[in-house]
Amino acid sequence: MDMCHSAGFAAAVLVALPPLAAPVTARAQEATVLTEDLCTNCSIAAIPDVELGNDGESVIGVAWDIHRRPDGRFVMAFQDVTYEFTIFSADGSGFQRVGREGEGPGEYSHVYFVRESGGELHVFDRARRRLTVLDPDFEVIRTATLDCLNCFGLDFVLLPGGATALNTTVPAGGREAFATAKTAFVIHVFDANGNLIHSMDEIPMDGPFTPAEDDGRFLEVAPDGSLLSVRANEYRIDRWDPQSGKLLQSWVREEDPFPGGQYRIQPDDAGRLWVYVYQGLDSPRVVEVLDLDSGRVLVSQVVDAKGIFFAPGWVADYDNEAIFPKYRMYRLQLVGDPG
């Protein structure tokens, strides 16, 4: 997944926006250490689901973002065509492209994230810093410009009450610092109109595009409405109150068992948290299932599906060596009763 930005784009953004002054909340110093109390009769099954792209037209290379809608349809935003996104039928037999290039309503420059809430699609255009909300027929309901200097980010989620959260950058000392000195990755929380409410969890950087540590986090919303985050390159899970920006709780693994791993997270309907560990193209993928309430690792297992995307209930494996580029989808299922 290419996360690079041009210097020209960054400069243009700096001219157009006022400096950000929202406070950044500090991280807690202590965290719960997760214990391996594995379920002896549990396992994770990766079940082949649908293939997308057999028509030779619908899959346009590598996707920036993949999500599955509640009705089973898939949404993808592709790297090679950035002014639209694609809706795939649940069985992969049909597709529809949504959007066009331009500056008006329903027009985009760089679609990066597409999320669904209550049947509405929230489309984030990172180049225009604009969130567009579409009805089930893909007609524009409203738009909002997000108050961020550089809307680069690893993840974007919809919060209760119309707020949104985005992992992106903010200057530690305002607009000038972004261009010349220290900056930081943080989690931004915006209201429904795109106004910045507050920022959380600063990760320092050496310069505008040079992370001093890891370069961001993936986000999820817990069933209780709290915000969960995992650093992309650190096995640390944080729970935040999105209304106050307060860090509520943190969990870590003792002596990180996956050096160099990259992490994604996903809560399930039972309140457990799934962690997907990617360790490179030639390394096995590991999926763990956690009970955060008890601080237990219930399952830790290598899965056969070599998915590069992890989202609610499935992984997606990109195949660019087939006759037509395609995505193979695998459903993830917990077998057994962890109690």
Stockholm file with secondary structure:
# STOCKHOLM 1.0

chainA/1-339         MDMCHSAGFAAAVLVALPPLAAPVTARAQEATVLTEDLCTNCSIAAIPDVELGNDGESVIGVAWDIHRRPDGRFVMAFQDVTYEFTIFSADGSGFQRVGREGEGPGEYSHVYFVRESGGELHVFDRARRRLTVLDPDFEVIRTATLDCLNCFGLDFVLLPGGATALNTTVPAGGREAFATAKTAFVIHVFDANGNLIHSMDEIPMDGPFTPAEDDGRFLEVAPDGSLLSVRANEYRIDRWDPQSGKLLQSWVREEDPFPGGQYRIQPDDAGRLWVYVYQGLDSPRVVEVLDLDSGRVLVSQVVDAKGIFFAPGWVADYDNEAIFPKYRMYRLQLVGDPG
#=GR chainA/1-339 SS CCCCCCHHHHHHHHHHSCCCCCCEECCCSCCEEEEECCCTTCEEEEEEEEEECTTSSSCCSSEEEEEECTTSCEEEEESSCCSCEEEECTTSSCEEEECEESSSTTEESCEEEEEEETTEEEEEETTTTEEEEECTTSCEEEEEECCCSBCCCSCEEECGGGCEEEEEEEETTCHHHHHHSCEEEEEEEECTTSCEEEEEEEEEEEETTEESSCCCEEEEECTTSCEEEEETTSCEEEEEETTTTEEEEEEEESSCSSTTCEEEEEECTTSCEEEEEECCTTSCEEEEEEETTTTEEEEEEEESCCCSEEETTEEEEEESSSSSCEEEEEEEEEESCCC
#=GC SS_cons         CCCCCCHHHHHHHHHHSCCCCCCEECCCSCCEEEEECCCTTCEEEEEEEEEECTTSSSCCSSEEEEEECTTSCEEEEESSCCSCEEEECTTSSCEEEECEESSSTTEESCEEEEEEETTEEEEEETTTTEEEEECTTSCEEEEEECCCSBCCCSCEEECGGGCEEEEEEEETTCHHHHHHSCEEEEEEEECTTSCEEEEEEEEEEEETTEESSCCCEEEEECTTSCEEEEETTSCEEEEEETTTTEEEEEEEESSCSSTTCEEEEEECTTSCEEEEEECCTTSCEEEEEEETTTTEEEEEEEESCCCSEEETTEEEEEESSSSSCEEEEEEEEEESCCC
//
